[in-house]
Structure formats: C-alpha cells, structure tokens
Amino acid sequence: MRLKAELLLAAGNETGESPVWDERSQCLWWTDIPAKRLHRIDPATGLVGSFTMPGRVGCFALRRSRGLVLAMEHGFSFFDPDSGAIETIAEPEVGLANHRFNDGRCDREGRFLAGSMNLARDAASARLWQLSRDKSVRPLANDSTIANGLAFSPEGRVMYWVDGGRQQVFRFDYGSDGIASNRRLWLERESAPGRPDGGAVDADGCYWSGRWMGGCVVRFTPDGRVDRIVEVPASRVTMCAFGGADYRTLFITTANEGMSAAEKEAEPLAGGLFAIHLDVTGLPEPLFEG
C-alpha cells in the first residue's frame, strides 16, 4: 500500500529531527539540529514557537515534572521553555570533538536514551547512553558510526536501533531493568528505498522507518515485511512520530542540509514538516520520570 503525506509547515529545516507529540498541549515539538533551534507547532491553529539553543540538540523528551530533557552536543540537560533556563546534568562524551548526540527517546519506564554519532564517519565509535530517573548515566550499546532509529515495542521488551554507517536495523532484548542484550540484525540496507534514519513503533508493534534519500517512511511488520509506504515530497526524510488527539496522525520531519541550489530548486519542500492521517494508531511517547 502506498500513501502520500501532505505538507504541514514549510519549515525550511536544515535537519529537522526528533518529532515528539506533547499530549498535554496538543502540540508537536521537533529540533533543527545544525540550526540550534527547537520548534513547536499547534496543528489546530498553525501557531509556531521557536527556541534558540546554545548547542545542537540531537533529540529530547518531555519531562513529567516540567520542561524537556535534551541530548545536546556531548551531554544531557534540562530545559524549561517558560524561563529559558538550561541545567546541565552530565556530559558522557565531553572531549570527543568529532562526536555529538543524535537520535533518542524515552523507554517505557521513563528513562531517557540517546545515541551519539561520529561526525567524521571514520570509526564505529558512537554509543547509546541511558539517563536514568536518578540522573545517573550508563552506556548501553556501542559499535556504531551514527546511532539512529531508536524505538521500543509496545510492551517495551524489544529495542530497535539503527547503525547509520552500516545502514542496518538491529533488535535487542530490553529488560525492565533497562539493560539491552542479545543484539541481532533485523533489517538489511536493501530492505526499502534509501537508508534507515529515525523510527517509531505503532500500537500493532510495527516499526515505521524514515528513509534518508528514499523520500518515504516505510512500515515494517515485526517479522520484517514491508506493509506500507508513505511517500514524502522530499528525499531527505529523517524521522516520524505519531500524534494528534487519536494518535493516528503521523508527523514526518525532513532536511535540506547539504543540498545544492539545483537540488533545492528541484525539491522546494525539502526541510518541511509533513503529516498524514492513518488507519493505524500510534502510542503516546513516554515522559522522562527524572
């Protein structure tokens, strides 16, 4: 089945990433990583708010108490959008000049996980880090060039993770104690158009993969079969997230970073925010409990 997403906002993002639906405000948050900006849109009104950040925010999650938890540059921080205050929590990759944080989200128990990326792409030195509710930090996985595609099965016991360098999707067993184990290859690079980027899981346990240079989002069943494809009028698709009052709207971020003038002319909607209403239901994004 092939579907088509529609433009929600001509955002012009260099690299739009990490869309997160805020159930409390009925708004969608996302980051434009190289622009060092966080954005928020109310789809009902079209009202957009933006926040300039002191560093590149690779990903974030909403906190149950207040504000957001960020994976920014080399560490974790809290951000209060009302006051603009930023509190540094930990910097597990400080000193790694060729690294920055990239993709991540909360697990079903309210821990925040974020993976890094090696900007030079010359070694599989990126890691997946976990920020626990007590603010302690520990590594969960390594041997990756670009950590991406993090998502969890509905019950939280399967973890999906993409190695952007190898262009492969892996699955792990994920315990209630937050330990990831039994890493195994799930999807090869040729499983769908483009390369796997950010992902999300719906209520049926299917994995939705944003396809960089593929111009689409692909829904994979738990056994790895392509179920449907959502076409996007922008080749650099980065990530997707479910939201809306019924969690049947799929929001999709894209990028125009690295495109030539001719490529931008050919893809005038690149960097935009897209959406499509579906006949399947997503899941609320867990809040960080720390």
ABEGO torsion letter per residue (X at the ends): XBBBBBBABBAGBABBBGBBBBAAAGBBBBBBAAAGBBBBBBAAAGBBBBBBBABBBABBBBBAABEBBBBBEABBBBBBAAAGBBBBABBAABGBAABBBBBBBBBAAGBBBBBBBBAAGABBABBBBBBBAAGBBBBABBGBABBBGBBBBAAGABBBBBBAAAGBBBBBBBBAAGBBBGBBBABBAAABBEBBBBBBBBAAGBBBBBBBGAGBBBBBBAAGBBABBBBBABABBABBBBBEAAGABBBBBBBABGBBAAAAAABAABGBBBBBBBABBBBBBBBBAX
